């Protein structure tokens, strides 16, 4: 929120404590954090009474697919960023599988220009890796608005796929910055897709794209990162086996994330909600969900994201296996995690760390991620007592439905 602002009597979640007090913003930056309150309104200042509300740093979602350009019926940078802001997400990082794919400087410049006109929040974009575009990736190193390289090691979306060792070696050896990878093993994946081709029940999805598919690729990407001393971020971790392996093997070069839906759903939800919770890698099993929570809390998993990947309900209606994989979630992720705070599954400090502080650190988003003097005033006021039921038709995302429809969140 730009301009001069005074928030009084809020319960502020600061880096080292939670305390009631006042906060002053001048020209979009945090100027004063008064832990005991007492700040007096100045002329021309907007004043907000935060009594009974928690003040958090704006959440950051470093993994969204806002479909712009190419598929505005699903989402665009305006509708996606509005949905994010409505849910307390003040910064997002968008993936490259748009139409056209963002695999060169011209495509990224076009997306950045589009976002400057349409997005209502802070943003950055990944460049997509192909077998032949190392020079393109080199050309955007350090470019403002470009946050990293995305590699799809397993076929999941569009034409972006890099799985042969020589091409992966070339990318890890000859690029800079963070590489974010979708870790599924393409060879195992293709053999299992053929093996499971007769199945039309949605339970087959997690059986086909099994834990071993993910674990093989996670180990392979990790070895590449260590061999080439290259920062690696493994996106949307889904299995307990991967999380347990990373607990002993990730080291300083490797970080990872988990989606809210993998902390929330399991095989029973897949059976109940069907293709609406279909995604790649899949929603897995209760034991995976429990291990992901354990490894999030012990620091093996670094941050919480959404992989917001909307499709229309009409597209989803064809059923499994033809329905597209992916679901919306950017508007509900922070409410879902704060509901888990109210259920004593984690603390509000945990949520701020996983959804603000750590993503800002991982992607070097200066001025973001915490409530401190000098930081950008990306702020969220939250009523932790408010209860609201997620309803289709009441959301800001263009597709206007949610896999969490019918769930009451506090």
GUTOR-559733 format. One record per residue (C-alpha): residue number from 1; residue in one letter; chain; x, y, z. Coordinates in steps of 0.05 Angstrom, whole numbers, plus 5000, padded with zeros to 4 digits. Layout:
! GUTOR-559733
{miti NUM, A, A, {X, Y, Z}} ...
***
This chain:
! GUTOR-559733
{miti 1, X, A, {5000, 5000, 5000}} {miti 2, X, A, {5034, 5063, 4977}} {miti 3, X, A, {5028, 5130, 5012}} {miti 4, X, A, {5027, 5149, 5086}} {miti 5, X, A, {4991, 5102, 5132}} {miti 6, X, A, {4984, 5089, 5207}} {miti 7, X, A, {4960, 5022, 5234}} {miti 8, X, A, {4944, 5025, 5308}} {miti 9, X, A, {4932, 4972, 5361}} {miti 10, X, A, {4947, 4912, 5317}} {miti 11, X, A, {4978, 4847, 5340}} {miti 12, X, A, {5041, 4850, 5298}} {miti 13, X, A, {5079, 4787, 5278}} {miti 14, X, A, {5151, 4813, 5279}} {miti 15, X, A, {5213, 4772, 5262}} {miti 16, X, A, {5229, 4758, 5335}} {miti 17, X, A, {5162, 4764, 5372}} {miti 18, X, A, {5088, 4776, 5368}} {miti 19, X, A, {5068, 4842, 5402}} {miti 20, X, A, {5011, 4892, 5402}} {miti 21, X, A, {5028, 4960, 5376}} {miti 22, X, A, {5028, 5011, 5320}} {miti 23, X, A, {5062, 5015, 5252}} {miti 24, X, A, {5075, 5075, 5207}} {miti 25, X, A, {5085, 5073, 5132}} {miti 26, X, A, {5115, 5131, 5093}} {miti 27, X, A, {5119, 5129, 5017}} {miti 28, X, A, {5107, 5054, 5015}} {miti 29, X, A, {5162, 5037, 5065}} {miti 30, X, A, {5156, 5017, 5138}} {miti 31, X, A, {5183, 5077, 5177}} {miti 32, X, A, {5165, 5061, 5250}} {miti 33, X, A, {5148, 4998, 5288}} {miti 34, X, A, {5123, 5018, 5357}} {miti 35, X, A, {5118, 4954, 5398}} {miti 36, X, A, {5080, 4988, 5454}} {miti 37, X, A, {5038, 5033, 5410}} {miti 38, X, A, {5030, 5107, 5424}} {miti 39, X, A, {5039, 5134, 5353}} {miti 40, X, A, {4996, 5195, 5339}} {miti 41, X, A, {4964, 5207, 5271}} {miti 42, X, A, {4997, 5260, 5227}} {miti 43, X, A, {4963, 5306, 5177}} {miti 44, X, A, {4944, 5270, 5113}} {miti 45, X, A, {4957, 5201, 5141}} {miti 46, X, A, {4907, 5145, 5130}} {miti 47, X, A, {4892, 5112, 5197}} {miti 48, X, A, {4869, 5040, 5206}} {miti 49, X, A, {4847, 5013, 5273}} {miti 50, X, A, {4877, 4944, 5279}} {miti 51, X, A, {4845, 4927, 5345}} {miti 52, X, A, {4832, 4852, 5347}} {miti 53, X, A, {4871, 4840, 5283}} {miti 54, X, A, {4938, 4808, 5268}} {miti 55, X, A, {4986, 4846, 5223}} {miti 56, X, A, {5029, 4801, 5179}} {miti 57, X, A, {5080, 4814, 5125}} {miti 58, X, A, {5049, 4802, 5057}} {miti 59, X, A, {5054, 4730, 5036}} {miti 60, X, A, {5095, 4709, 4975}} {miti 61, X, A, {5074, 4654, 4928}} {miti 62, X, A, {5136, 4633, 4887}} {miti 63, X, A, {5098, 4582, 4846}} {miti 64, X, A, {5037, 4604, 4805}} {miti 65, X, A, {5012, 4594, 4734}} {miti 66, X, A, {4973, 4656, 4715}} {miti 67, X, A, {4962, 4633, 4642}} {miti 68, X, A, {4980, 4700, 4613}} {miti 69, X, A, {4991, 4705, 4554}} {miti 70, X, A, {4952, 4650, 4520}} {miti 71, X, A, {4894, 4626, 4562}} {miti 72, X, A, {4855, 4685, 4590}} {miti 73, X, A, {4792, 4642, 4599}} {miti 74, X, A, {4831, 4607, 4655}} {miti 75, X, A, {4869, 4666, 4685}} {miti 76, X, A, {4908, 4728, 4667}} {miti 77, X, A, {4957, 4772, 4705}} {miti 78, X, A, {4901, 4817, 4729}} {miti 79, X, A, {4853, 4765, 4754}} {miti 80, X, A, {4908, 4721, 4783}} {miti 81, X, A, {4941, 4778, 4820}} {miti 82, X, A, {4874, 4803, 4846}} {miti 83, X, A, {4859, 4734, 4872}} {miti 84, X, A, {4927, 4732, 4905}} {miti 85, X, A, {4918, 4800, 4937}} {miti 86, X, A, {4849, 4781, 4962}} {miti 87, X, A, {4881, 4723, 4998}} {miti 88, X, A, {4938, 4762, 5028}} {miti 89, X, A, {4990, 4745, 4975}} {miti 90, X, A, {5026, 4809, 4957}} {miti 91, X, A, {5081, 4780, 4912}} {miti 92, X, A, {5080, 4723, 4862}} {miti 93, X, A, {5130, 4687, 4817}} {miti 94, X, A, {5099, 4661, 4752}} {miti 95, X, A, {5119, 4598, 4714}} {miti 96, X, A, {5140, 4598, 4640}} {miti 97, X, A, {5089, 4549, 4610}} {miti 98, X, A, {5046, 4603, 4578}} {miti 99, X, A, {5029, 4611, 4504}} {miti 100, X, A, {5081, 4623, 4479}} {miti 101, X, A, {5127, 4591, 4529}} {miti 102, X, A, {5173, 4641, 4563}} {miti 103, X, A, {5239, 4612, 4539}} {miti 104, X, A, {5275, 4674, 4514}} {miti 105, X, A, {5287, 4746, 4531}} {miti 106, X, A, {5234, 4773, 4483}} {miti 107, X, A, {5179, 4730, 4514}} {miti 108, X, A, {5200, 4750, 4584}} {miti 109, X, A, {5202, 4824, 4566}} {miti 110, X, A, {5132, 4817, 4538}} {miti 111, X, A, {5107, 4784, 4602}} {miti 112, X, A, {5140, 4837, 4646}} {miti 113, X, A, {5109, 4892, 4604}} {miti 114, X, A, {5041, 4859, 4608}} {miti 115, X, A, {5047, 4852, 4684}} {miti 116, X, A, {5065, 4926, 4691}} {miti 117, X, A, {4998, 4942, 4659}} {miti 118, X, A, {4954, 4888, 4691}} {miti 119, X, A, {4982, 4861, 4756}} {miti 120, X, A, {4960, 4893, 4822}} {miti 121, X, A, {5017, 4863, 4863}} {miti 122, X, A, {5092, 4851, 4860}} {miti 123, X, A, {5115, 4798, 4811}} {miti 124, X, A, {5172, 4760, 4778}} {miti 125, X, A, {5178, 4708, 4723}} {miti 126, X, A, {5216, 4644, 4709}} {miti 127, X, A, {5249, 4629, 4643}} {miti 128, X, A, {5234, 4559, 4619}} {miti 129, X, A, {5291, 4511, 4602}} {miti 130, X, A, {5292, 4473, 4536}} {miti 131, X, A, {5345, 4427, 4506}} {miti 132, X, A, {5372, 4484, 4463}} {miti 133, X, A, {5363, 4552, 4499}} {miti 134, X, A, {5423, 4558, 4545}} {miti 135, X, A, {5443, 4622, 4510}} {miti 136, X, A, {5374, 4650, 4522}} {miti 137, X, A, {5379, 4633, 4596}} {miti 138, X, A, {5447, 4666, 4599}} {miti 139, X, A, {5419, 4729, 4566}} {miti 140, X, A, {5370, 4742, 4623}} {miti 141, X, A, {5417, 4729, 4682}} {miti 142, X, A, {5408, 4787, 4730}} {miti 143, X, A, {5351, 4816, 4690}} {miti 144, X, A, {5301, 4855, 4733}} {miti 145, X, A, {5237, 4815, 4738}} {miti 146, X, A, {5268, 4747, 4723}} {miti 147, X, A, {5272, 4703, 4785}} {miti 148, X, A, {5302, 4638, 4760}} {miti 149, X, A, {5302, 4579, 4712}} {miti 150, X, A, {5247, 4527, 4710}} {miti 151, X, A, {5263, 4456, 4687}} {miti 152, X, A, {5208, 4405, 4676}} {miti 153, X, A, {5246, 4339, 4683}} {miti 154, X, A, {5181, 4300, 4673}} {miti 155, X, A, {5127, 4315, 4622}} {miti 156, X, A, {5072, 4353, 4656}} {miti 157, X, A, {5054, 4414, 4615}} {miti 158, X, A, {5061, 4439, 4544}} {miti 159, X, A, {5126, 4430, 4506}} {miti 160, X, A, {5174, 4444, 4564}} {miti 161, X, A, {5213, 4381, 4579}} {miti 162, X, A, {5287, 4369, 4592}} {miti 163, X, A, {5305, 4299, 4616}} {miti 164, X, A, {5366, 4275, 4578}} {miti 165, X, A, {5429, 4277, 4620}} {miti 166, X, A, {5472, 4315, 4569}} {miti 167, X, A, {5421, 4372, 4565}} {miti 168, X, A, {5412, 4375, 4641}} {miti 169, X, A, {5488, 4376, 4650}} {miti 170, X, A, {5493, 4433, 4600}} {miti 171, X, A, {5442, 4475, 4637}} {miti 172, X, A, {5471, 4463, 4707}} {miti 173, X, A, {5542, 4476, 4682}} {miti 174, X, A, {5529, 4538, 4641}} {miti 175, X, A, {5476, 4580, 4675}} {miti 176, X, A, {5472, 4621, 4738}} {miti 177, X, A, {5418, 4636, 4789}} {miti 178, X, A, {5368, 4588, 4820}} {miti 179, X, A, {5342, 4528, 4781}} {miti 180, X, A, {5272, 4506, 4802}} {miti 181, X, A, {5256, 4436, 4778}} {miti 182, X, A, {5193, 4394, 4770}} {miti 183, X, A, {5224, 4328, 4792}} {miti 184, X, A, {5191, 4267, 4760}} {miti 185, X, A, {5231, 4216, 4721}} {miti 186, X, A, {5209, 4217, 4648}} {miti 187, X, A, {5231, 4147, 4629}} {miti 188, X, A, {5196, 4114, 4687}} {miti 189, X, A, {5137, 4160, 4678}} {miti 190, X, A, {5126, 4141, 4605}} {miti 191, X, A, {5132, 4067, 4618}} {miti 192, X, A, {5081, 4072, 4674}} {miti 193, X, A, {5032, 4115, 4634}} {miti 194, X, A, {5031, 4058, 4583}} {miti 195, X, A, {5022, 4007, 4638}} {miti 196, X, A, {4964, 4044, 4669}} {miti 197, X, A, {4930, 4065, 4604}} {miti 198, X, A, {4870, 4019, 4615}} {miti 199, X, A, {4853, 4052, 4682}} {miti 200, X, A, {4798, 4105, 4685}} {miti 201, X, A, {4792, 4110, 4761}} {miti 202, X, A, {4826, 4170, 4790}} {miti 203, X, A, {4863, 4129, 4843}} {miti 204, X, A, {4906, 4106, 4785}} {miti 205, X, A, {4938, 4174, 4779}} {miti 206, X, A, {4978, 4169, 4843}} {miti 207, X, A, {4994, 4096, 4829}} {miti 208, X, A, {5020, 4113, 4759}} {miti 209, X, A, {5060, 4175, 4777}} {miti 210, X, A, {5086, 4139, 4838}} {miti 211, X, A, {5135, 4159, 4892}} {miti 212, X, A, {5193, 4126, 4856}} {miti 213, X, A, {5182, 4171, 4795}} {miti 214, X, A, {5191, 4231, 4840}} {miti 215, X, A, {5248, 4203, 4883}} {miti 216, X, A, {5291, 4183, 4823}} {miti 217, X, A, {5286, 4254, 4794}} {miti 218, X, A, {5297, 4288, 4861}} {miti 219, X, A, {5361, 4248, 4872}} {miti 220, X, A, {5384, 4262, 4801}} {miti 221, X, A, {5372, 4337, 4805}} {miti 222, X, A, {5406, 4340, 4873}} {miti 223, X, A, {5468, 4305, 4844}} {miti 224, X, A, {5470, 4354, 4787}} {miti 225, X, A, {5466, 4413, 4835}} {miti 226, X, A, {5523, 4386, 4877}} {miti 227, X, A, {5566, 4366, 4817}} {miti 228, X, A, {5561, 4436, 4788}} {miti 229, X, A, {5556, 4477, 4852}} {miti 230, X, A, {5489, 4505, 4828}} {miti 231, X, A, {5430, 4528, 4871}} {miti 232, X, A, {5371, 4482, 4863}} {miti 233, X, A, {5299, 4489, 4887}} {miti 234, X, A, {5256, 4427, 4881}} {miti 235, X, A, {5184, 4449, 4870}} {miti 236, X, A, {5120, 4418, 4898}} {miti 237, X, A, {5148, 4361, 4940}} {miti 238, X, A, {5094, 4308, 4947}} {miti 239, X, A, {5123, 4246, 4980}} {miti 240, X, A, {5148, 4226, 5048}} {miti 241, X, A, {5204, 4186, 5015}} {miti 242, X, A, {5232, 4249, 4981}} {miti 243, X, A, {5225, 4291, 5044}} {miti 244, X, A, {5260, 4238, 5086}} {miti 245, X, A, {5316, 4231, 5035}} {miti 246, X, A, {5326, 4306, 5031}} {miti 247, X, A, {5329, 4311, 5107}} {miti 248, X, A, {5397, 4276, 5103}} {miti 249, X, A, {5421, 4297, 5035}} {miti 250, X, A, {5399, 4367, 5015}} {miti 251, X, A, {5459, 4406, 5041}} {miti 252, X, A, {5466, 4482, 5031}} {miti 253, X, A, {5454, 4484, 4956}} {miti 254, X, A, {5384, 4453, 4955}} {miti 255, X, A, {5317, 4479, 4980}} {miti 256, X, A, {5247, 4454, 4970}} {miti 257, X, A, {5173, 4473, 4977}} {miti 258, X, A, {5107, 4439, 4991}} {miti 259, X, A, {5038, 4458, 4965}} {miti 260, X, A, {4982, 4473, 5013}} {miti 261, X, A, {4940, 4420, 4979}} {miti 262, X, A, {4992, 4366, 4995}} {miti 263, X, A, {4988, 4387, 5068}} {miti 264, X, A, {4912, 4384, 5066}} {miti 265, X, A, {4888, 4328, 5019}} {miti 266, X, A, {4901, 4254, 5016}} {miti 267, X, A, {4872, 4193, 4979}} {miti 268, X, A, {4804, 4201, 5013}} {miti 269, X, A, {4798, 4272, 4986}} {miti 270, X, A, {4818, 4248, 4917}} {miti 271, X, A, {4762, 4197, 4920}} {miti 272, X, A, {4712, 4250, 4944}} {miti 273, X, A, {4732, 4310, 4901}} {miti 274, X, A, {4755, 4274, 4838}} {miti 275, X, A, {4788, 4311, 4781}} {miti 276, X, A, {4782, 4377, 4817}} {miti 277, X, A, {4843, 4357, 4857}} {miti 278, X, A, {4879, 4325, 4799}} {miti 279, X, A, {4950, 4353, 4792}} {miti 280, X, A, {5021, 4333, 4775}} {miti 281, X, A, {5055, 4306, 4817}} {miti 282, X, A, {4992, 4277, 4848}} {miti 283, X, A, {4959, 4283, 4915}} {miti 284, X, A, {4986, 4222, 4951}} {miti 285, X, A, {4970, 4185, 5016}} {miti 286, X, A, {4959, 4200, 5089}} {miti 287, X, A, {5029, 4177, 5109}} {miti 288, X, A, {5059, 4224, 5057}} {miti 289, X, A, {5018, 4283, 5083}} {miti 290, X, A, {5041, 4268, 5154}} {miti 291, X, A, {5114, 4263, 5134}} {miti 292, X, A, {5110, 4328, 5094}} {miti 293, X, A, {5084, 4363, 5156}} {miti 294, X, A, {5140, 4333, 5198}} {miti 295, X, A, {5194, 4355, 5148}} {miti 296, X, A, {5163, 4424, 5140}} {miti 297, X, A, {5167, 4434, 5215}} {miti 298, X, A, {5238, 4408, 5222}} {miti 299, X, A, {5263, 4454, 5166}} {miti 300, X, A, {5276, 4403, 5112}} {miti 301, X, A, {5221, 4434, 5071}} {miti 302, X, A, {5232, 4509, 5066}} {miti 303, X, A, {5168, 4542, 5044}} {miti 304, X, A, {5093, 4534, 5028}} {miti 305, X, A, {5066, 4549, 4958}} {miti 306, X, A, {5004, 4536, 4916}} {miti 307, X, A, {5024, 4515, 4845}} {miti 308, X, A, {4961, 4554, 4828}} {miti 309, X, A, {4944, 4524, 4760}} {miti 310, X, A, {4871, 4538, 4742}} {miti 311, X, A, {4829, 4503, 4690}} {miti 312, X, A, {4755, 4515, 4676}} {miti 313, X, A, {4704, 4467, 4706}} {miti 314, X, A, {4682, 4452, 4635}} {miti 315, X, A, {4753, 4427, 4619}} {miti 316, X, A, {4754, 4387, 4683}} {miti 317, X, A, {4685, 4357, 4668}} {miti 318, X, A, {4712, 4305, 4619}} {miti 319, X, A, {4736, 4264, 4678}} {miti 320, X, A, {4798, 4222, 4689}} {miti 321, X, A, {4844, 4210, 4653}} {miti 322, X, A, {4829, 4264, 4601}} {miti 323, X, A, {4817, 4322, 4649}} {miti 324, X, A, {4876, 4371, 4653}} {miti 325, X, A, {4918, 4370, 4716}} {miti 326, X, A, {4920, 4431, 4761}} {miti 327, X, A, {4876, 4470, 4808}} {miti 328, X, A, {4867, 4542, 4832}} {miti 329, X, A, {4891, 4560, 4902}} {miti 330, X, A, {4926, 4627, 4908}} {miti 331, X, A, {4867, 4661, 4941}} {miti 332, X, A, {4857, 4607, 4995}} {miti 333, X, A, {4928, 4588, 5013}} {miti 334, X, A, {4940, 4637, 5070}} {miti 335, X, A, {4870, 4627, 5099}} {miti 336, X, A, {4882, 4552, 5097}} {miti 337, X, A, {4948, 4558, 5134}} {miti 338, X, A, {4919, 4606, 5185}} {miti 339, X, A, {4862, 4557, 5196}} {miti 340, X, A, {4916, 4506, 5212}} {miti 341, X, A, {4944, 4555, 5264}} {miti 342, X, A, {4875, 4557, 5296}} {miti 343, X, A, {4875, 4481, 5296}} {miti 344, X, A, {4942, 4481, 5332}} {miti 345, X, A, {4977, 4446, 5274}} {miti 346, X, A, {5029, 4502, 5270}} {miti 347, X, A, {5042, 4572, 5296}} {miti 348, X, A, {5029, 4639, 5264}} {miti 349, X, A, {5104, 4651, 5266}} {miti 350, X, A, {5113, 4586, 5226}} {miti 351, X, A, {5064, 4611, 5173}} {miti 352, X, A, {5099, 4678, 5167}} {miti 353, X, A, {5166, 4642, 5159}} {miti 354, X, A, {5141, 4591, 5108}} {miti 355, X, A, {5100, 4640, 5066}} {miti 356, X, A, {5137, 4707, 5073}} {miti 357, X, A, {5207, 4706, 5104}} {miti 358, X, A, {5235, 4644, 5070}} {miti 359, X, A, {5209, 4655, 4999}} {miti 360, X, A, {5237, 4726, 5001}} {miti 361, X, A, {5305, 4699, 5022}} {miti 362, X, A, {5306, 4642, 4971}} {miti 363, X, A, {5291, 4687, 4913}} {miti 364, X, A, {5329, 4749, 4939}} {miti 365, X, A, {5267, 4792, 4941}} {miti 366, X, A, {5296, 4853, 4975}} {miti 367, X, A, {5250, 4891, 5021}} {miti 368, X, A, {5200, 4833, 5026}} {miti 369, X, A, {5182, 4780, 5076}} {miti 370, X, A, {5183, 4814, 5144}} {miti 371, X, A, {5156, 4872, 5185}} {miti 372, X, A, {5218, 4914, 5199}} {miti 373, X, A, {5237, 4987, 5191}} {miti 374, X, A, {5259, 5000, 5120}} {miti 375, X, A, {5222, 4941, 5090}} {miti 376, X, A, {5169, 4950, 5037}} {miti 377, X, A, {5100, 4959, 5067}} {miti 378, X, A, {5070, 4895, 5039}} {miti 379, X, A, {5022, 4882, 5095}} {miti 380, X, A, {4962, 4839, 5111}} {miti 381, X, A, {4911, 4850, 5166}} {miti 382, X, A, {4878, 4785, 5189}} {miti 383, X, A, {4820, 4770, 5235}} {miti 384, X, A, {4840, 4704, 5266}} {miti 385, X, A, {4770, 4694, 5295}} {miti 386, X, A, {4732, 4702, 5229}} {miti 387, X, A, {4701, 4639, 5202}} {miti 388, X, A, {4683, 4634, 5129}} {miti 389, X, A, {4664, 4577, 5083}} {miti 390, X, A, {4699, 4572, 5016}} {miti 391, X, A, {4646, 4576, 4961}} {miti 392, X, A, {4651, 4568, 4886}} {miti 393, X, A, {4627, 4631, 4852}} {miti 394, X, A, {4654, 4676, 4907}} {miti 395, X, A, {4727, 4679, 4886}} {miti 396, X, A, {4770, 4727, 4846}} {miti 397, X, A, {4804, 4676, 4803}} {miti 398, X, A, {4777, 4676, 4732}} {miti 399, X, A, {4754, 4603, 4736}} {miti 400, X, A, {4717, 4621, 4801}} {miti 401, X, A, {4718, 4552, 4834}} {miti 402, X, A, {4760, 4521, 4888}} {miti 403, X, A, {4781, 4450, 4906}} {miti 404, X, A, {4766, 4471, 4978}} {miti 405, X, A, {4693, 4487, 4964}} {miti 406, X, A, {4651, 4474, 5025}} {miti 407, X, A, {4708, 4478, 5075}} {miti 408, X, A, {4699, 4525, 5134}} {miti 409, X, A, {4763, 4562, 5151}} {miti 410, X, A, {4778, 4605, 5212}} 
***
